Structures are given as structure tokens and as C-alpha cells.
Amino acid sequence: MKHLLKKIITGLFLLLLINPVKAQTDIDGVMMERGAFCVGPMYGHSSWKNYWEGTLKRDNANLGTVSTTMYNIMGNYGITNKLNVLFGLPYVKTKASAGQLKGMKGIQDLSLWIKWKAYSKKIGQGRLSLFAIGGYSLPASDYTSDFLPMSIGLESKNISVRGMVDYQRGSLFATVSGAYIRRSNIEIDRTAYYTTEMHYSNEVEMPDAASFNVRAGYRNKGAYAELVLDNWTTLGGFDMTRNNMPFPSNKMNATRIGFNGKYPMPFMPQLSVVGNVFTTVAGRNMGKATSFGGGLFYVIDFSKKEKKGSSTSEK
Amino acid sequence: MKKRYLLHTLLAFVLISSCSKDIIDRNMEFSALQPASLDINAGIWRPILLTGPTEFPVAAPIATTSPAYILQINEIKSFQANMTSAEKNAVKYWSAGAVLRWNEIMRELVAKHNVPPVNNPDGTYPFPSAANPLAYPLFPFANPPYAARAYAYVATAQYDALVAAWYYKKLYNRAAPYTVDATVNCLIPTSDLPSYPSEDAVVEGATVEILKLLFPGDQQFIQQKAEEHKRARLIAGANVRSELEAGEALGKSIAQKFVTRAKGDRAGATAGNQTLWTQLETDCIIRGEIPWISQESPKRPPMLPAFGKVNPWLFDSLTMVTTIRPAAPPSTSSQQFKDELAEIYNYSIKPTREQIRIAHFWADGVSTYTPPGHWNAVACEDFVKQNFSEVRWARNLGLLNMSLMDAAISCWDAKSFYFNPRPSQMDPRIKTITGLPNFPAYISGHSTFSAAAATILGHITPARVADYTAMAKEASLSRLYGAIHYRSDCEKGLETGNKVGAYAIARARTDGAE
């Protein structure tokens, strides 16, 4: 029972929507066991009325409230107890409550991660684990990035490397991680554009980004409750000028805090319900978004013959 | 062992990260201008405002044997001996052509300034002030009519200044520094064109003078470009200082005629006032039609509603009203109007990816060089392949930009005269895939600009007629796909633009350059 719950817990990290328009699932201190596959649908909704034009916080009666709805399929498979692969594929829909701009919709980016638990050791009363996570994402459809804030994504192909430290003592845990995201240039539908200077190209240089994440709370027997602090910082890029439109290579920053929870069904422990709420506390060239999400995850075990052995391999 | 893997992973990542993301702009790959013809007799081409090429006299150059000249030759040699890589780049950059580069600088200024002011807290809108250009809202708001006018004044002033320069070049027949002194290196293609007065400095002087009026808040940027331009000519060995000085002075003097015209062309009053805005609305209601209403929140006054009153270049205002102004659009109560509105609703429901691409390709909205800038970019990228002399470059861009400004005037005349509502005003279900312009629908500005440009460009480069026509048609349709214009707006826009372009062709045939 405990073993099953542990596995279900691992579904948790699938639900963390780091950026309202960008699903990320890699930031958690728990691994799927060898042969176990966790998969499920997620729903997410994010909206903002205020946004930061550069550093100036404002609203815009010609946009009203801009909302993003996301339907995501996510999964995680345990190649070994220490090596997991993950994926996410969201369908995204945007809408502005005022003004004339038409919302966009479509399949956004396919994300893939490899997550490696590189080190784990009992220290004092608890256990310290170190992780390395490599990620890659690319657009899964030919959507338009150059129509912000209505675009469903930014179109760049991203390579990320994240280092993560997790410490658990009893039912309490804390996880800290940081990532560098290398973003490819993108191609837009026009042949020239202005940033802080004129460019005669349809190619746009996308600045790289850094992500920092801290989470702490309760984690035990399949239940999960944590507070999360998340920061996304674009390393470069430029500010929107006064009353200008956003552009994919803007310096987009956001700091968000939120709560994240998960509960396994007592009658069917393979199935768990997850939910989260986030709010943006600081930002730049981005909406001051509030988001909520929820989903279901189901664990399928493809390694029945090893079940007994593996149940002891977990911490 | 594990640490080593981690190290390898990180190392691989660093390698991937170090790949260059630098973008090579198309305009940085233009090669040095090597005119196919010197157009040595361009001094007798018909100027636009000048009474003749000698209206502003240019004194004879100093003798190439004089000590002053030899000092100036030595200045070049000393620059060449101590050239930095930045200077080398500047020489290469400016070698593509003075008219070309200043046109690009203009486009950059327009894009920078093409942002509508945000509303005041009380729901009114501030207007930029030329007297205080650096206070918000920055002056100017370089919207399409403003931009069309700006491009036109710069291009026409450059043309007249170069016609005069060519007259004096032929008259004085001064050889280039590298011809006078074989030990002067020429870092750009050599030319038999007489180098006094310097055509580059003529263009620079005329442009800088006009830009003082049009972009008063950007003088530092403009001056820095001007200094770099002149210095590049010296370092290149293409001109001695006195050739630059004579050219710059000539350019500035001639530009004054254009500044005077600009100050009196009625553009200063084009924003209108509440009385005018109400009047346009009332007139429309009296005709039994539904008037345009701003769809912005708070409601913004229409963009430059009196721009139709500005003095055109290629015809007079009366001719515009009698022979260019299109017939009335379909009545808002007619079946045709309902059908056209339904067509736009259908485009708005489910745009294809290709329709979105076309709408965005031609949108040229906020923070861009506007449709007139787009057509300047199209023209320049074609002209660089044709090795025009500077004076022919200026003549061709002059014709293009007179067409574009007159297209703006004709189009804005129709917009204000008919004051026809946008599709999304008539059917609030219509959402747009490009920004909704804040002025009446009939006739489409993009269509008018594009047809005018395509017509005169097809005359200049006949081999490209079919391409230009197709581009204008696509630009026009892009406004249907964007769900911001009816089909009538686009079709009548193209017709009107073609009429404007025909006037430019008529001028081109008689200006002495063909």
C-alpha cells in the first residue's frame, strides 16, 4: 500500500504549471519506479487584468482580462528507479474579454524531460537527494508567436538543464532547484521588426532564461501539500515601450507563489487528484496572472514481476 | 563516476549554449554601390521644388594643386593609416549608398515612433508636441499618414539636392581624391563621377535638415549617423573634406525649400478637433448612413482625419476630389453591405494559418515602419540589385514616396468624407487577427498605398510588374483576412492607388531621366 501511494505521489510533479502558457513538469523530488508509467489529463486556467509594461504596472481597457485555458496530457515513465522520462503536450486557448483581438488556440509545445536522481543519502534524521534534469521542448504545431498577448506560445525550441536538491525529514520536505534555459531563435511572419532597433530579418533572437524554484511542505503516504515560490527571469530581451505591444523577445520575468496539493483516492490508490493555485507577485513585460489547475493521474505498472523487489528500493 | 556524468552533461550544455544566435540582417549584406551609369547629365533632370539646378549656387572648388587641398588629401591618408575596425565597418555600411542608408534610418525612426499615445486618466488622449518632443507622448506619433509624409519630404529633398549636385559635378568636373593622388587608397569601388560636391554629403545635409522638422527628439541619433557617414567618405578616400562641406551646405540649403513647403502643407492641422470629429459624424448621419465610431476604450479621436486636406505632390487637392476620390461605399443599409459584412464575419471565425501569415506579413501596424515603409523596403531591396546612381536612386524613391504620400492623402480624404464604420463596429462578433486601426474603413489604406507603390515601381522595374501587382493584391486581401476591412474597401483602395500611381508614371516620363 505504502509502495503504491509512493508511486502515486510521483504523479504530483506533473501538475506544476510554471508559466501560464508553458507547462513544466520536471521540478519535484520524487521519482517513478522502474516500469511504472503515470499518465493523466490536466486542466489549467490563468488570467490577468493587470500587466507590466516594462516595469510599469497597468491595465488595458482594450484587452480587459486576458485568459489562457490549457488542456494538457502529461506522463512519466520510470526507466529505472533513478532515471525517469517525462512528457507534456498541451492544447492552449487564449481570449481577451475586451477589445477586438481574436483569441488563438492550438496545440502548443511538446516537452520532454530526462530526470536523473544522481545521489541520495541519509543525513541526520532525513534524506538528502540530488537530481539533474534535462529538458527539451519544441512547437508541436505551426502556431503564431508574433501576436502577443493572444499567441499560445513563443515558438522557440528550448533546451534546459536543471539542478535540484531535495531534503525530506519525516513528512516534511523542502526542494530547491535552478535551471538554465537555452532558447532557439524563432521565425515570425514578417520580414522586418523593431525591438530597440530595426531588424531586417524574419528571425528573432530569443534571449535565454533562468528558472528558480523553491517548494516545501508535507509529503507522506500519497498526500501532498506544499507552498511554492517560482521565478522565471529572461536573461536579456527588451522592455515594451509605453503603450506598445508585447513581442516574443521581450524581457519577460515573473515571480509566482502558490499552493499545490494532491490526494490519492482511498478506494483506488492508483488514481489521484491534483490541484493548484498560483498568483504572480512580481513581473516584467508579463501579465499579473492568477491561475488554478487540476487533474487526474493514473499509475500503470509494467513491471509486475519486479514489484516485490522494487517496493523496498524506495526510500 | 556520477559526478563525471554530471560534468559531461553540463559540458555538452555549455557547448550547445555557445552556438551563435546572431542574426544577419538582409540590409547588412548589401554590396557597395557600383552604378551601372553615372547619369552624368542628371543636372538637367526636372526638379520637384527647385526652379532649376542653379537656384542655390555652389562655388568652384579649390585647385587640387593648392596647399589646402593637399592638406585635405593628407587628412585622408592619416585616417586610413589609423583605421579602427568600427571605421572599417562604417565604410562598408555607407558604401551601399547614401540614399539607401538614410531611407533605412528613416524607417527605423518611424518604427520607433509608431506607437499610439496612451489615454489620460480622464479618458481623453494627449497629442504629441513638436515643441516638446521628448515629453510623453513622444513626438511624433509616426502613424501611416505621418510616415508617408516624412518619407516623401526626405526623398524629394534628396532628389532635388542631387539634381543640383549633379549639375555642379559636371560643371566643375573635379576628379576623386584617389584619381588626383594615386597614393590615396580607395576603400570602395572607384568611380569616374566628379566628386565635387560630394553626393553623399548632399544627401546627408538635405536629410538631416528635414529630419530636424520631422523627428526633433532624435537629433542626437541623427547627428551621430551624419558624422559617421561623412567620416566614412573621408576614410574611404572617396571625398576630401571640402567636397563634403560643399555638398552638405548645398543639401541643407535646398532642404529649406522643402521645410518651407512642409510647414505650409496643412499637415499641422490634420489631427482636427472635437468640432471636426463631430462634424464628420453628423455629416454621415445626415446622408442616412451609420457613422464610424472608435472601437477603442476609451474612445480615441480618429487618426489625422484632416490628412485629406494636405497638399499633394502629383496633383492638386481639387483634382484629387474630382478625379481620384472614389464613389460612395455600399450603403450600410444595403444588401451588398450586409453580404460584405457576412464575408468578413466568415473570415474572422476560423482564419487559416496562411491567412494569418498574410495578415501579419502585411500588417505593418504598431511599432513598425508602416505600409509606406514596407514599400520603401521592397523598393530598396530591388534597387540594390540594379546599380542605380545616387541621383537615380533618389529620383526613384522620390517618385515612390510622392505616390505614397498622395495615396495617404487620397485615402484619408475618402475615409473622412465617407466616415464608414469598421466591420467589428457593425457586427460585434467579429474579432480581428491584426490590430484594428482607429479610423474609418472606406477605403483601405493598405490597398491604396500598395497599389500606388506597385504601379510606380512596376514602371521603374518593368520586369517586376507582375510581382508588384501580386504583392499589392495580397497586401489588400490581408486586410480582409485580418477582418478589419470589407471587400469594397480593398477593391476601391486598389483602384484609387492605381490612379495615384499613374500620376507618378506621368511625371516619371517627363522628368528627363528616361
Interface residues (C-beta under 8 A of the other chain):
Chain A: A61 N62 A98 G99 Q100 L101 K102 G103 A118 Y119 A132 G134 D142 T144 D146 F147 I159 V161 Y180 R182 S184 N185 I188 D189 R190 T191 A192 Y193 Y194 E197 M198 H199 Y200 S201 E203 V204 E205 M206 D208 T241 R242 N243 N244 M245 F247
Chain B: K2 Y5 L6 T9 L10 F13 I16 S17 K21 D22 I23 I24 D25 R26 N27 M28 E104 R107 E108 A111 K112 V115 P116 P117 V118 Y136 P137 Q295 E296 S297 P298 S348 P351 R353 I356 R357 H360 F361 A363 G365 V366 S367 T368 Y369 H374 A377 S424 I430 K431 T432 I433 G435 L436 A483
